[in-house]
Amino acid sequence: MQANAFGGLSDRAIQRASELANESDLRVTAPREPSRLPPPPPVNRELPPKDERLPPVGDCLVRDYKGRECVVTIMPDGFDFEGEHYKTLSAVAKAITGQHWNGFRFFKIHKQESA
């Protein structure tokens, strides 16, 4: 349609396109099968060490924020807040407030003093 409306390419453009379209670069056979490499070594899927300040898995942290009760459940691999999974308490605090917070500070969790 464009060629009919505005005319085709000029002879110079056709010649240049022919120069650029070097047919020797075209693939004439299908690509080879990828080489059979040995499988990668297994990834260590151990959970990172649990922070001693956190309560046990299954317990909840509760924080009243602007008249809203926010309940966060401690999971083996992170935190659950309103059905969403978060890797860090800071991510939960940001979801609640919309701003970056230190999760331990937001939930008022302090280090236990040794006797």
C-alpha positions in Angstrom: 0.0 0.0 0.0 2.8 2.4 0.9 4.6 1.7 -2.4 1.3 2.4 -4.3 0.7 5.6 -2.4 4.2 7.0 -2.3 6.0 5.1 -5.0 8.6 2.3 -4.6 12.2 2.5 -3.7 14.7 4.4 -5.8 17.2 2.5 -8.0 19.9 3.6 -5.6 18.1 2.3 -2.6 17.5 -1.1 -4.3 21.1 -1.4 -5.2 22.2 -0.5 -1.6 19.8 -3.1 -0.2 21.2 -5.7 -2.5 24.7 -4.9 -1.2 23.6 -5.2 2.4 21.8 -8.4 1.8 24.8 -10.6 1.3 23.2 -14.0 0.6 26.3 -15.8 1.8 25.4 -15.0 5.4 22.1 -16.8 5.2 21.7 -20.1 7.0 21.1 -23.0 4.7 21.0 -25.8 7.4 19.2 -26.0 10.7 21.2 -25.3 13.8 22.9 -28.2 15.5 21.6 -29.9 18.6 23.1 -28.3 21.7 26.0 -30.3 23.1 25.1 -32.6 25.9 26.7 -31.0 28.9 26.6 -32.7 32.3 23.9 -31.4 34.6 24.9 -28.5 36.8 25.8 -29.4 40.4 22.9 -29.3 42.9 22.3 -25.9 44.4 22.5 -25.7 48.2 18.9 -24.9 49.2 19.5 -24.5 52.9 17.7 -21.7 54.5 19.8 -18.8 55.8 20.3 -18.8 59.6 17.3 -17.5 61.4 17.7 -14.2 63.2 17.7 -14.7 66.9 15.4 -11.7 67.4 12.5 -13.3 65.6 9.9 -15.4 67.3 9.5 -19.1 66.2 8.0 -20.1 62.9 4.2 -19.9 63.0 4.1 -17.0 65.6 2.7 -13.7 64.6 4.0 -10.1 64.9 1.2 -7.5 65.5 1.6 -3.8 65.0 -1.1 -1.1 65.1 -0.3 1.4 62.3 -2.6 4.4 61.7 -5.5 2.6 63.3 -5.0 -0.6 61.3 -3.9 -3.8 63.0 -1.2 -5.4 60.9 -0.5 -9.1 61.6 2.5 -10.8 60.1 3.1 -14.5 60.4 6.6 -15.9 60.6 7.2 -18.5 57.9 10.2 -20.8 57.5 11.3 -18.9 54.4 10.1 -15.4 55.1 6.9 -13.6 56.3 3.2 -13.7 55.4 1.2 -10.5 55.4 -2.4 -10.4 54.1 -1.8 -13.5 51.9 1.4 -12.1 50.3 4.9 -13.7 50.9 7.8 -11.4 51.8 11.4 -12.3 52.2 12.2 -9.6 54.8 10.5 -7.8 57.6 11.6 -4.5 55.9 9.7 -5.5 52.8 6.6 -6.1 55.0 7.1 -2.7 56.7 7.4 -1.0 53.3 4.2 -2.7 52.1 2.4 -1.4 55.1 3.7 2.1 55.2 4.7 2.8 51.6 8.1 3.9 52.8 11.4 2.1 53.5 11.6 1.0 57.2 14.0 -1.2 59.1 11.6 -4.1 59.7 12.9 -4.8 63.3 12.5 -1.2 64.2 9.0 -0.9 62.7 7.8 -4.0 64.6 9.7 -2.8 67.7 11.8 -6.0 67.9 15.0 -5.4 69.9 18.0 -7.6 70.7 17.7 -9.6 73.9 20.2 -8.5 76.5 22.4 -11.3 77.9 22.5 -11.6 81.6 
